[in-house]
Amino acid sequence: MSSVLVTGVAGFIGYHVAARLTARGDTVIGVDNFNDYYDPQLKLDRVADLVARSGGRVTVLDGDFADDRWLDEALAGRAFDRIVHLGAQPGVRYSIENPRAYARANLAGHLNMLEVARQRGCGHLVYASSSSVYGGNETLPFSVDDRVNHPVSLYAATKKADELMSESYAHLYRLPQTGLRFFTVYGPWGRPDMAVWLFTDAILAGRPIKVFNHGRMQRDFTYIDDIVAGVVAALDRPPADDGVAKPGGSIKPHALYNIGNHRSEELGRLIDVIEEACGRKAVRDHQPMQPGDVMATYADITATQRDLGFAPTTPIEVGVPQFVDWYRQRIGQ
């Protein structure tokens, strides 16, 4: 087994990935700055649960990976051979309100992790990209070979920039890297700013839910266990430096994959499933389309299935009730 550096370890995906890695015997060095983009207590609770379950195989460092001086000092003397870089400033709408937070975390932070991987001679850097890079692409499903030069949010632009920086490091330093374009992730321990959490919370409390574009939107909702399976499969399969074109088009040791459910669900259908799991009807407050949003997302996972053996198994009819059960337990209802 190996030692893996995981950034964003207190985040939704980072917590679950670290738990899966430690469960199979890997040791994890986790980094997180526990910022207040959403309630830091949720992040603290995730880490407490992770530490309790890990059998001593996880170390958590509290700090900002966008601060290169802190990062170098914090990692000095710590051994790891692979990196899963999941830390970032998330959120499409928040990027309109606070753009500089995205430049720091997603641009400077990504560069810092590239430098750590280069200096350490890491065997593989897996990093989080996003389905948002596809922008207003109207050709469905989205393929990693599609052109993604027209982002509709700053968040999407930073993720595309991360992919470009990674490509340059794969070229200059032959650093093996895999970028994962995640499609809308949900599940236990999820993020409070995401639709499944927001709708569940409002429905159980009897508050109206905001339904943007009158519900005429589609998303490839992907359950967290399927996401984690994709991350770990990618981590275990670094791209070869063989001059052969990889998914995404690179002939360097740099591959791009979609990690999605390969199903695009109407927003209204998601709400129906949440209502059924909650045992209550939603009060739907229809709102116009929001700046930075897109009409539909839908992952083409052909390359992911072929190269990584990725096979998502959780439809929303199964995943949503599991989230609602977890959420009820968390709020004591």
C-alpha positions as CSV (number, residue, x, y, z in Angstrom):
1,M,0.0,0.0,0.0
2,S,1.1,3.6,-0.5
3,S,0.8,7.1,1.0
4,V,-1.4,9.5,-0.8
5,L,-1.7,13.3,-0.4
6,V,-5.3,14.4,-0.6
7,T,-6.2,18.1,-0.8
8,G,-9.7,19.2,0.2
9,V,-9.8,16.3,2.7
10,A,-12.6,17.9,4.7
11,G,-14.7,18.5,1.6
12,F,-17.5,16.3,0.3
13,I,-15.5,14.3,-2.2
14,G,-12.2,14.5,-0.4
15,Y,-13.6,13.0,2.8
16,H,-15.1,10.1,0.9
17,V,-12.0,9.4,-1.2
18,A,-9.8,9.5,1.9
19,A,-12.1,7.1,3.7
20,R,-12.0,4.7,0.7
21,L,-8.2,4.9,0.5
22,T,-7.6,4.3,4.2
23,A,-10.2,1.4,4.2
24,R,-8.0,-0.4,1.7
25,G,-4.9,0.1,3.7
26,D,-3.3,3.3,2.2
27,T,-2.2,6.1,4.4
28,V,-3.5,9.6,3.7
29,I,-2.0,13.0,4.4
30,G,-4.9,15.4,4.1
31,V,-4.8,19.1,3.6
32,D,-7.7,21.5,4.1
33,N,-8.2,25.1,5.3
34,F,-11.7,24.6,6.7
35,N,-12.9,27.9,5.1
36,D,-16.4,29.3,5.6
37,Y,-17.8,29.0,2.1
38,Y,-20.3,26.8,3.9
39,D,-20.6,25.9,7.6
40,P,-17.1,24.8,8.7
41,Q,-18.7,22.5,11.3
42,L,-19.7,20.1,8.6
43,K,-16.1,19.9,7.5
44,L,-14.9,19.4,11.0
45,D,-17.5,16.6,11.5
46,R,-16.4,14.9,8.3
47,V,-12.8,14.9,9.4
48,A,-13.7,13.7,12.9
49,D,-15.6,10.8,11.3
50,L,-12.7,10.1,8.9
51,V,-10.1,10.0,11.7
52,A,-12.3,7.7,13.9
53,R,-12.7,5.3,11.0
54,S,-9.2,5.3,9.6
55,G,-7.3,3.2,12.2
56,G,-4.6,5.9,12.5
57,R,-3.9,5.9,8.7
58,V,-4.8,9.6,8.2
59,T,-3.0,12.8,9.2
60,V,-4.9,16.1,8.6
61,L,-3.0,19.4,8.1
62,D,-5.0,22.6,8.6
63,G,-3.8,25.2,6.1
64,D,-4.1,26.7,2.7
65,F,-2.5,24.9,-0.2
66,A,-2.6,28.2,-2.2
67,D,0.0,29.5,0.2
68,D,3.2,28.0,-1.2
69,R,5.3,28.9,1.8
70,W,2.9,27.2,4.2
71,L,2.5,24.2,1.9
72,D,6.3,23.6,1.6
73,E,6.8,23.8,5.4
74,A,3.7,21.6,6.2
75,L,4.8,18.8,3.8
76,A,8.5,18.9,4.7
77,G,9.6,15.5,5.9
78,R,6.3,13.8,4.9
79,A,6.5,11.0,2.4
80,F,3.9,10.4,-0.3
81,D,4.0,9.0,-3.8
82,R,0.7,10.1,-5.3
83,I,-1.6,13.1,-5.0
84,V,-5.4,13.4,-5.3
85,H,-5.9,17.1,-5.6
86,L,-9.6,17.8,-4.9
87,G,-9.3,21.1,-3.0
88,A,-10.8,24.1,-4.8
89,Q,-13.2,27.0,-4.4
90,P,-16.4,25.4,-5.7
91,G,-19.7,26.9,-6.9
92,V,-20.7,28.5,-10.2
93,R,-22.9,31.3,-8.8
94,Y,-20.4,32.3,-6.0
95,S,-17.7,32.8,-8.6
96,I,-19.7,35.8,-9.9
97,E,-19.8,37.3,-6.4
98,N,-16.2,36.6,-5.2
99,P,-14.0,36.0,-8.3
100,R,-10.7,36.5,-6.5
101,A,-11.3,33.5,-4.3
102,Y,-11.3,31.3,-7.4
103,A,-8.1,32.8,-8.8
104,R,-6.3,32.0,-5.5
105,A,-7.6,28.5,-4.8
106,N,-8.2,27.2,-8.3
107,L,-5.3,28.8,-10.2
108,A,-2.5,29.5,-7.7
109,G,-3.5,26.5,-5.6
110,H,-3.4,24.1,-8.7
111,L,0.0,25.5,-9.7
112,N,1.3,24.8,-6.2
113,M,0.2,21.2,-6.4
114,L,1.8,20.8,-9.8
115,E,5.1,22.1,-8.3
116,V,4.8,19.7,-5.3
117,A,4.2,16.8,-7.7
118,R,7.2,17.9,-9.9
119,Q,9.6,18.4,-7.0
120,R,8.6,15.2,-5.3
121,G,8.7,13.1,-8.5
122,C,5.2,11.8,-7.7
123,G,4.0,8.8,-9.7
124,H,0.6,10.3,-10.4
125,L,-1.4,13.5,-9.8
126,V,-5.2,13.1,-10.1
127,Y,-7.0,16.4,-10.0
128,A,-10.6,17.6,-10.0
129,S,-11.9,19.3,-13.1
130,S,-15.6,19.9,-13.7
131,S,-18.4,19.3,-16.1
132,S,-18.8,23.1,-16.1
133,V,-15.9,23.3,-18.6
134,Y,-18.4,22.3,-21.3
135,G,-20.2,25.6,-20.9
136,G,-23.2,26.0,-23.1
137,N,-22.3,23.0,-25.3
138,E,-25.6,21.8,-26.8
139,T,-24.3,18.5,-28.2
140,L,-25.2,15.8,-25.7
141,P,-23.7,13.7,-24.2
142,F,-20.6,15.7,-23.4
143,S,-17.4,14.1,-24.7
144,V,-13.9,14.8,-23.4
145,D,-12.9,15.3,-27.0
146,D,-15.4,18.2,-27.4
147,R,-14.0,21.7,-27.6
148,V,-14.3,23.6,-24.3
149,N,-13.2,27.1,-25.1
150,H,-16.3,29.0,-24.2
151,P,-16.9,28.9,-20.4
152,V,-20.0,30.6,-19.1
153,S,-18.7,31.1,-15.5
154,L,-15.4,32.1,-14.0
155,Y,-15.4,28.8,-12.0
156,A,-15.5,26.9,-15.3
157,A,-12.7,29.1,-16.7
158,T,-10.5,28.3,-13.7
159,K,-11.1,24.5,-14.2
160,K,-10.2,24.7,-17.9
161,A,-7.1,26.7,-16.9
162,D,-6.1,23.9,-14.5
163,E,-6.3,21.4,-17.4
164,L,-4.1,23.6,-19.5
165,M,-1.5,24.0,-16.7
166,S,-1.5,20.3,-16.2
167,E,-0.9,19.7,-19.9
168,S,2.1,22.0,-19.8
169,Y,3.6,20.1,-16.8
170,A,3.0,16.8,-18.5
171,H,4.9,18.1,-21.5
172,L,7.7,19.8,-19.7
173,Y,8.3,17.3,-16.9
174,R,6.5,14.1,-18.1
175,L,4.4,14.3,-14.9
176,P,1.7,11.7,-15.1
177,Q,-1.7,13.3,-14.5
178,T,-5.4,12.6,-14.8
179,G,-8.1,15.3,-14.8
180,L,-11.6,14.2,-13.8
181,R,-14.5,16.2,-15.0
182,F,-17.1,15.6,-12.2
183,F,-20.8,15.8,-13.0
184,T,-23.3,17.0,-10.3
185,V,-22.3,15.0,-7.2
186,Y,-24.6,14.2,-4.3
187,G,-24.9,11.8,-1.4
188,P,-24.4,11.6,2.4
189,W,-22.1,14.2,3.9
190,G,-22.8,16.4,0.8
191,R,-22.5,20.1,0.3
192,P,-25.2,22.4,1.7
193,D,-25.1,24.6,-1.5
194,M,-26.1,21.8,-3.8
195,A,-29.6,21.1,-5.1
196,V,-30.3,17.8,-3.3
197,W,-29.3,19.2,0.1
198,L,-31.2,22.5,-0.5
199,F,-34.4,20.9,-1.7
200,T,-34.4,18.2,1.1
201,D,-33.8,20.8,3.8
202,A,-36.5,23.1,2.5
203,I,-39.1,20.3,2.0
204,L,-38.6,18.9,5.4
205,A,-38.9,22.4,7.0
206,G,-41.9,23.3,4.9
207,R,-40.2,26.1,3.1
208,P,-40.6,26.8,-0.7
209,I,-37.8,25.6,-3.0
210,K,-36.4,27.8,-5.7
211,V,-36.8,26.0,-9.1
212,F,-34.7,27.8,-11.7
213,N,-35.7,28.1,-15.3
214,H,-39.1,26.7,-14.2
215,G,-37.5,23.2,-13.8
216,R,-36.6,23.0,-17.5
217,M,-33.0,21.9,-16.8
218,Q,-31.2,18.6,-16.9
219,R,-28.3,17.4,-14.8
220,D,-26.3,14.2,-14.8
221,F,-26.6,13.6,-11.0
222,T,-23.9,11.2,-9.8
223,Y,-23.9,9.4,-6.5
224,I,-20.8,9.9,-4.3
225,D,-19.9,6.2,-4.2
226,D,-19.7,6.1,-8.0
227,I,-17.6,9.2,-8.0
228,V,-15.2,7.7,-5.4
229,A,-14.9,4.5,-7.5
230,G,-13.9,6.6,-10.5
231,V,-11.3,8.6,-8.5
232,V,-9.7,5.5,-7.1
233,A,-9.7,3.7,-10.4
234,A,-8.0,6.7,-12.0
235,L,-5.4,6.9,-9.2
236,D,-4.4,3.3,-9.8
237,R,-4.0,3.8,-13.5
238,P,-1.6,6.6,-14.4
239,P,-1.5,7.4,-18.1
240,A,1.5,6.1,-19.9
241,D,4.2,8.4,-21.5
242,D,4.0,6.5,-24.8
243,G,3.1,9.2,-27.3
244,V,-0.3,7.7,-27.9
245,A,-3.3,10.1,-27.7
246,K,-5.1,9.9,-24.4
247,P,-8.8,10.8,-23.7
248,G,-8.9,14.6,-24.1
249,G,-6.4,14.5,-26.9
250,S,-3.0,14.8,-25.2
251,I,-0.1,12.7,-26.4
252,K,1.7,13.4,-23.1
253,P,1.1,11.4,-19.9
254,H,-2.1,13.4,-19.3
255,A,-5.6,12.0,-19.6
256,L,-9.1,13.6,-19.1
257,Y,-12.2,11.6,-18.1
258,N,-15.8,12.3,-17.4
259,I,-17.0,10.9,-14.1
260,G,-20.8,11.0,-14.3
261,N,-23.8,8.7,-14.2
262,H,-24.4,8.7,-18.0
263,R,-28.0,9.7,-17.3
264,S,-29.5,13.2,-17.6
265,E,-32.4,13.8,-15.3
266,E,-35.0,16.6,-15.5
267,L,-34.8,18.9,-12.4
268,G,-38.5,18.3,-11.9
269,R,-37.9,14.5,-11.8
270,L,-35.2,15.0,-9.1
271,I,-37.7,17.0,-7.0
272,D,-40.3,14.2,-7.4
273,V,-37.8,11.7,-6.1
274,I,-36.9,13.9,-3.1
275,E,-40.6,14.5,-2.3
276,E,-41.2,10.7,-2.2
277,A,-38.1,10.1,0.0
278,C,-39.2,12.9,2.4
279,G,-42.8,11.9,2.4
280,R,-43.9,15.5,1.7
281,K,-44.7,17.7,-1.3
282,A,-42.5,20.6,-2.2
283,V,-43.8,24.2,-2.6
284,R,-42.1,25.1,-5.9
285,D,-41.1,28.7,-6.3
286,H,-40.3,29.0,-10.1
287,Q,-37.4,31.3,-10.9
288,P,-35.7,32.4,-14.1
289,M,-32.4,31.0,-15.3
290,Q,-29.5,32.1,-13.2
291,P,-26.3,33.7,-14.6
292,G,-23.6,31.1,-15.2
293,D,-26.0,28.1,-15.3
294,V,-26.4,25.8,-18.2
295,M,-29.5,24.1,-19.6
296,A,-28.2,20.5,-19.5
297,T,-25.3,18.2,-18.5
298,Y,-24.8,14.6,-19.6
299,A,-21.6,12.6,-19.4
300,D,-20.2,10.5,-22.2
301,I,-18.3,7.9,-20.1
302,T,-17.2,5.7,-23.0
303,A,-13.4,6.3,-22.4
304,T,-13.9,6.1,-18.6
305,Q,-15.5,2.7,-18.9
306,R,-12.9,1.4,-21.4
307,D,-9.8,2.7,-19.6
308,L,-10.8,2.7,-15.9
309,G,-13.5,0.0,-15.7
310,F,-15.8,2.7,-14.4
311,A,-19.4,1.6,-14.2
312,P,-21.8,3.8,-12.2
313,T,-24.5,1.8,-10.5
314,T,-26.7,4.3,-8.6
315,P,-29.7,6.0,-10.1
316,I,-31.3,8.9,-8.3
317,E,-34.2,6.6,-7.2
318,V,-31.6,4.7,-5.1
319,G,-29.1,7.5,-4.2
320,V,-31.6,10.3,-3.2
321,P,-33.3,8.2,-0.4
322,Q,-29.9,7.3,1.0
323,F,-29.0,11.0,1.2
324,V,-32.4,11.9,2.8
325,D,-32.0,9.1,5.4
326,W,-28.5,10.5,6.3
327,Y,-29.8,14.1,6.4
328,R,-32.7,13.1,8.7
329,Q,-30.3,11.5,11.1
330,R,-28.0,14.6,11.0
331,I,-30.8,17.0,11.9
332,G,-32.4,14.5,14.4
333,Q,-35.7,14.1,12.5
